[in-house]
């Protein structure tokens, strides 16, 4: 009775916003309005294509956006994948490129890597091009937003995970079985770092040559272009290559 009374109290405030979602979305689309869907969880937490059993209870890859709101897949024009310039994970699960040394600590400290909701310390590692390429494929990513490039400032040498070694066999993808995922070890490619600061850069011309080479190499390895490059926590410190909302 108490719960019902509370619901009756808030109902007049909520019900004006209640409508068939599919109808609202389709009418907005036909009217030419801009629609933005945001996924709150990383693609590798997807129950079908994630690192099972270390996943969530539903599909979270990009295709779920259409299913969840009643739009067909052809209604989505651009899929922007949000990716850090290095790789992190919160909680348990496979993480072949995880670092347990001073470099890993440095990434975590400079990047302020703590879980947004839980506050848990994130596990950090070098950029895992295998996982990102796999995610770009399963989510149909049109372009990535590469964030936190400035966290890599000052590293003399950078590494990118370009494959896995599984019991002597080289893989270019993360296997499905959890026991195999746990046995994967990273195969690295080394790149020259940079001593200059990239923090606050808003154009390619303001980036060190080695930083540009790093970004371009990532594009090659993940088979997907960088649409946006972020160089600090500030919203305006961004190099926009492709506008997702451009006609």
N, C-alpha and C positions, 0 to 999 in steps of 0.2 A: 504493500500500500504506500509506503514511504517513497519507494522508487517511482511508482506510477505518478504520485503527486509531483515529484520533481520533473518528470518527463512532461506532464501537462503544463508545468510552469515555463519550461524552456521551449515547448513546441511552437508557440507563436513567433519566436525569434528565428527558429530553424526552418520551419515549413515554407516560408517565402522563397527559400533557395532550393527547394526540392523539385526536381524535374527529371524526366527520362534523360539520362546522360547521353545516350546515343543520339537523341533528337537534338539536344542543345549543340553537341559537337558537330553534327552534320549541317545544321543550319548555320553555325558560325563559319564552317569551312566554305559552304556555298556563298556566303556573304563576303568571302575573301579576307576574313580575319586571320591574324597570326595566332597560332596555337602552339604552345610549348609544353611538352611532357617531360617530366623529370623522374629519373629512377633513383631511388634512395639507397639501393644496395648494389655492391659490385657484381658484375656479370658472373664471376666465378663462384658466387653463392647461389646460382641458379640450380634448381633441384634436378634438372635433366642434364645440363651441360656444365655444371660447376664441379667443384672438387668434393663430390659425394664421398662420405656422409657429412663432411664439414660444410653444409649448405643451409639455406633457409627452406621454408616449407612451400615455396611457390616458384613460378618462373619469373625471373627478373631481367632476362635479356631483352633487347630493344623491341622485339616482336610482340612482347606482352603488352606494350603500351596500346597498340591497336585493339587487342583482345579485351583489355581492361576497360576501355571507354566506348566500345561499340563502333569503332571506325575500322574500315578495311585496311589491310597493309599498304595498299596503294595510296592511301591518304597521307602517309608520312613521306615527306620530301627529302629530309636530311637527318641523318643520325650522327650526332656529335658524341664521340667517346671521350670521357674525361680520364686522362692518364698522367701520372706524375713522371718526372724525368728520372726517377728511380722507382723501386717497387716496395710496397709495404703490405702488411697483412695484420689484422687484429685477431687474436684468438688462435685456436688450434687449426691444424690442417697443413697440407704439403706446401713447401716454400723452398724449392731447390736453390734459388739464388740468395737465400737468407745469409746475412753476415753476422758473425759472432765476435768480430774484432773491433778495433778502434774505428775503422771506417764505418761500420754499422752504427756504432754509438754516435759518431759525428753526424751521420745522416739524420738520426733520430732527434738529436739535440738541436741541430740547425733548422730542421723541418718541423719542430714542435709536434712530433708524432705521438699523439695520444688519441684514443678513441673518442669520437665526438659525443657519443651517448654514454659509453661505459667509463671513459677516462682511462681505459687500459693502455699501457704502453704498446705501441705498434712495433711489430717486427720489421726490420728494414733490410734491404738488399739492393744490389745493382739492378739496373733496368733489365727486366726479363722480356726480351723481344718475342720469345716463344709464346708466352701467355698472352701478350698483347695482340700478336698476330692471330692467334686462335680466337680471341674475343672479338676482334674486328670482323672475323669471318662469321661467327655465330650470331653476332648482333647486326651484321650488315652495315658496319660503321662507314660513313661517308668521309669523315675527317676527324682527327683527334684534336683535343685541346690539351697541349702538353704544358703541365704546370710545374712550378717550383724549380725552374731551371737554375735560379740563383743559389739554391741549396748546394749545388755542385761546384760553386766557385771555390777555387783554391786547391782542388784535388790535382795532384801532379799527374796521376794516371786514373782513367775511368775504365770500367769494364761493362760490357753488355753481354748478357746471357743469350747465346745464339743457338743453343741446342742442349739436349740432355744425354747423358750416358746412363743407359739402363743395362746393367750386367754385361757391359762390353758392346752393347748395340747403341748406335747413335740415333736419337729421335728428334724430329722437328715439331713435335707436339707433346702435350701432356697426356699420358695414357689414362684410360678411364678407371682402371682398377686401383683402389686405394693402396694396396700393398706395393704395386708397381710405382705409383706416384711417390711413395715414401722412399723408394730406392733410387730415384732419379738424382743424379748429381749434375751440376751445371758445367757447360762448356762455354768458356768465355772468349770474347774478342776484346783486346785492349785498345784504348784510344788515348791520345794525348789530352790532358786536361788543360785548364787555363788559370792563370793567376789574376787576371783582371776581373772586375766586378760586372756581373750582368744585371744586378738588382736595379729595377726601375727602367730597364731598356724598353723603348717603345717603337723601335725600328730595327731592321736587320743591320743597318749601318752602325748601330750602337753596340752590337755584339762582337766579342772576340772571334777571330777566325776559327779557332778550335771549337767554340761553342756551336757555330753554324755547322761545322762538319759533323758534330755529334748529333745535332737535330736531323740533318740530312741522312745520316747513316741509319738512324731510327726509322725514318720514313721508308728507306729501302728494305729494312729487315721486317717491318710489320706490314709491308705492302699496302700502306695507307698514308695519305698526305696529312701534314700538320695544318689544321685550319686556323688554329689560334695558339699563340705561345705566351705563357704567363711568366713574368719575371719578378713578381713580388706579391705579397698579400693584397696590395692595393688594386682596386678594380681597374684603374686606368693604366696600370703598368702592364700593358698587353699589346702584343703584335698581332693584329688581325689580318689573316691571309685570305680567308674565305668567310663571308657573312652567311651564316646558316639561313637567315631570313631574306636574303637577296632573291629577287625574282629571276 
